[in-house]
């Protein structure tokens, strides 16, 4: 799922956000928020599709769902972090999980942020702006805090 923007445009390629979720409606919501911020959105419906896209496009941020069939978000993140060329891309997990163990697991596999579903669109866009202005130097970086509908 791509939003139709030309990937050959240097301006577009520098502002790409990759959303990964097996639910089409969630990808649509992510696309709406990301495009509202002036970013190009690309969507993947699985971890395997995400990894395939990464070999063609280098996004500024990956928004990664945890609960996906076959390859979940944790394994997708591990595989992304195993490839040196992708280690500097921030990864924000999107999940309905809220426990401190879940947060530790997300950060432990190489995630940089933990955004709780359902999310507020403006808060999500704030997280997108924050992370697209940064590159991480390792797979794990300190997160400025989780974002959820209540906070």
C-alpha positions in Angstrom: 0.0 0.0 0.0 1.5 3.2 -1.2 0.0 6.7 -1.3 1.0 7.2 -4.9 3.8 9.7 -4.4 6.8 9.3 -6.6 9.6 7.5 -4.9 12.1 8.9 -7.3 11.6 12.4 -6.0 14.3 13.3 -3.5 11.9 15.5 -1.5 9.4 12.6 -1.2 12.1 10.0 -0.3 13.4 12.1 2.6 10.0 12.3 4.3 8.8 8.7 4.0 7.0 7.0 6.9 6.5 3.3 6.7 3.4 1.9 8.5 3.2 -1.8 9.1 -0.2 -3.3 10.2 -2.2 -6.3 9.0 -5.4 -4.3 9.4 -6.2 -2.2 6.4 -8.3 0.3 8.5 -5.3 0.9 10.8 -3.1 1.6 7.8 -5.7 4.0 6.5 -5.7 5.9 9.8 -1.9 6.0 9.9 -1.8 7.3 6.3 -4.3 10.0 7.1 -2.3 11.2 10.1 1.1 11.0 8.3 -0.1 12.7 5.2 -1.7 15.5 7.3 1.8 16.2 8.5 3.2 16.5 5.0 4.9 13.2 4.9 4.8 10.5 2.3 3.2 7.3 3.6 3.9 3.7 2.6 2.0 0.8 4.1 2.9 -2.8 4.5 0.4 -5.5 5.6 3.0 -7.8 7.1 6.5 -8.0 8.5 7.8 -9.8 5.4 6.3 -7.0 3.2 8.0 -4.4 5.5 11.4 -6.0 5.1 10.9 -6.2 1.3 10.0 -2.5 1.1 13.1 -1.6 3.2 15.4 -2.9 0.5 13.9 -0.4 -1.9 13.1 2.6 0.2 14.7 4.1 3.3 12.0 5.7 5.5 12.6 8.3 8.2 10.4 6.3 10.6 8.7 2.9 10.9 5.3 2.6 12.7 5.1 -1.1 13.6 2.1 -3.0 14.9 2.9 -5.8 17.3 0.0 -8.2 16.7 0.4 -9.5 13.2 0.1 -13.1 11.9 3.2 -15.2 10.8 5.8 -12.6 11.8 4.8 -10.3 14.7 6.2 -6.8 15.3 8.8 -8.1 17.7 10.4 -10.4 15.1 10.0 -7.8 12.4 11.9 -5.3 14.5 14.6 -7.9 15.3 15.1 -8.6 11.6 15.3 -4.9 10.8 17.9 -4.3 13.5 20.0 -7.2 12.2 20.6 -5.3 9.0 23.2 -2.6 9.5 21.8 -0.2 6.9 18.5 -0.1 8.8 19.7 0.4 12.3 19.5 4.2 12.2 15.7 4.1 11.3 13.6 4.9 14.4 10.9 2.3 15.1 7.7 3.2 17.0 5.6 0.2 18.1 1.8 0.6 17.9 -0.1 -1.6 20.3 -3.0 -2.0 22.6 -0.6 -3.6 25.1 0.1 -1.4 28.1 2.2 -3.2 30.7 5.7 -2.3 31.7 6.8 -5.7 30.5 5.4 -4.9 27.1 7.3 -1.6 27.0 10.5 -3.3 28.0 10.0 -6.0 25.4 9.4 -3.4 22.6 12.5 -1.5 23.6 14.5 -4.7 24.2 14.1 -5.8 20.6 15.2 -2.5 19.2 12.2 -0.2 19.2 12.5 3.4 20.1 8.9 4.3 21.1 5.7 2.7 22.3 2.4 4.3 21.1 -0.7 2.9 22.6 -3.8 2.2 20.5 -6.3 3.8 20.1 -4.1 6.8 19.5 -5.0 10.4 19.2 -4.2 11.6 15.7 -2.5 14.8 16.8 -0.4 13.0 19.4 0.6 10.4 16.8 1.6 13.2 14.4 3.7 14.8 17.2 5.6 11.5 17.6 6.1 11.2 13.8 7.5 14.7 13.8 9.8 14.0 16.7 11.2 10.7 15.3 11.5 11.8 11.7 13.8 14.6 12.8 16.2 12.1 14.4 18.3 9.1 13.5 19.2 6.6 16.1 22.8 5.5 16.6 21.9 2.0 17.9 18.9 -0.2 17.7 17.7 1.1 21.1 17.4 4.7 22.1 15.7 6.4 25.0 12.1 7.2 24.3 10.6 10.5 25.3 7.6 8.6 26.6 4.7 6.6 25.4 1.7 8.2 23.6 -1.8 7.0 24.2 -5.2 8.5 23.9 -5.1 9.5 27.5 -1.7 10.9 27.6 
